[in-house]
Amino acid sequence: MPAEDAVAALAALKAPDLEAFEAIAATAYAGLPEDFRALCKSLVIRVEDFPTEEVLKEMEAESDFDLLGLFQGTGMPFQSVQHSGAMPNMIWLYRRPILDYWAEHDETLGAVVAHVLIHEIGHHFGLSDDDMEAIEKRGE
């Protein structure tokens, strides 16, 4: 392919829109082990461009790009019968911050989305950020 064609092909590339990003997230989720997914049946996964201003303030984020994802709800170990009727646990994946992170790192977009998704599912299982960091370090 001539250099001009390669440059034109690159210039035509666009970041995935919300619908395409949701498909990437669904593929990442489908790639998780079945027994892992079975524990996430009631979990709702949403994709938005950015976190809300309320979330940014609550999380003490310095910019719109500080959060790649967010778990909202009550971790499984902390749930009880009293939680019936409560909103389901939710995971938010933030498209623009994830794309920004992806552009600065040497990973595929699917790998970045899967990592964020697994991290937030860890919160669904009741793990803290410190717990997950320790687990990741053991895997290195």
N, C-alpha and C positions, 0 to 999 in steps of 0.2 A: 504494500500500500504506500503510495507516495506520501511524503511528509505533509503536503497540503491537505490530503484527504484525512490523514490521521488527526490533524489539527481541527478540521471541520467536524469530524466525528466527535472529538472531545468537546468542542464548543456546543454541540447539539445535546449533550448530556444534561439531564435535569435531575435534581433531587427527587426522590419518590414523594408523591403527595400523600395525604392522610390515608387514602384508600389503599395505595400500594404499600405503605408502611404497616397498615393493619395486616395485610397479607404476609409481610415479612415476620411480624410478631406471631401470627397464627402458625406459620411454618416453624418458627423457633419453638413455640409451645408444643406443637405436634411432635417435635424431635425429642422431647423430654421422655424419660422412661414412663411406661404406662402406669406403674404403681405410684409414681410421683404425681402424675396427673390425676389419678383417682382421688388423691387427698385434696385436690384443688377444684372439685366439681362445682362448688358453690361460689368460687372466686370469679369476679368480673374483671376483665382486662379491657382497659380503655386507652385509646391513643388520642392525644391532643397536641397541638403545636407547642404550647408553653403551659407551665403551671399558672394558676390564677394568682392575682395579686395577694389574695388572702393566704394562699399556701406559701408563697414566697416570703411573706411577712412572718408567718408562723414558723417557717423553717430557718428564718434569719438568713436568707439567701442574699448575696450581694448583687446578683444580676439575674436576668431571666434565664441565663444559660447554666446556672449552678446546679440545677436538679435534672437528672436524666430520667428518674422515675420516682414513684412514691407509692407506698402501701398505706391504705387507709382502712381501718377496721380494728378488730380485736384478734390478736394471734390465737391460733388454735388451742394452745395450752391454757389460755386465759378465758376461753369461752365456757359458758354454762347454759343450763336450761333457761336462765333468765334472759339470755340473749336472743331467744326466739322472737321473731317479729322485728328484729333489728335489721338495718340495712346490711346487705352482703358485704363481705370483705372485697375491696377493690384495689387493683393495681393500675396506676397511671404510668404510661410511657410517654415521654415528652419528645416529640419528633425533632424539633429544631435543635434543642441541646444535644440530643443523641447524634444528629447529623454533624453538628459542630465538633463534637468529640471524635467522631469517626474520621472527619477530614484531617484531624491533627495526629492520628495514630495509625499504626501499620496493622490494622485488623480489618476483616471484612465487616460490612454493615450487619450482616446476619449474626456474626459472632458478638458484636457489640450489643445488639438487641437481645440476644440470648443471655448474655452476661447480666444485663440490667434486669431482665425478666426473672432470672434465677435469683438474683439478689433480693428483689421485691417479694418473690415467693418465699424466700427465707424468712422474711418478716411475718408472712402469713403463718409460717410454722412456729413463730414465736422467737426466732433468733434475732439477736441485736446486731448492729453493725460490727461491734467488736468480735462477737461470735463468728460472724462470716469472714472477717479478716483473718482470724486465727485458722479457720478451716482452709481458706485459700493459701495461707502460708504453709500449711502442712502438705498441700498438694504441689508445691513448687519443687 
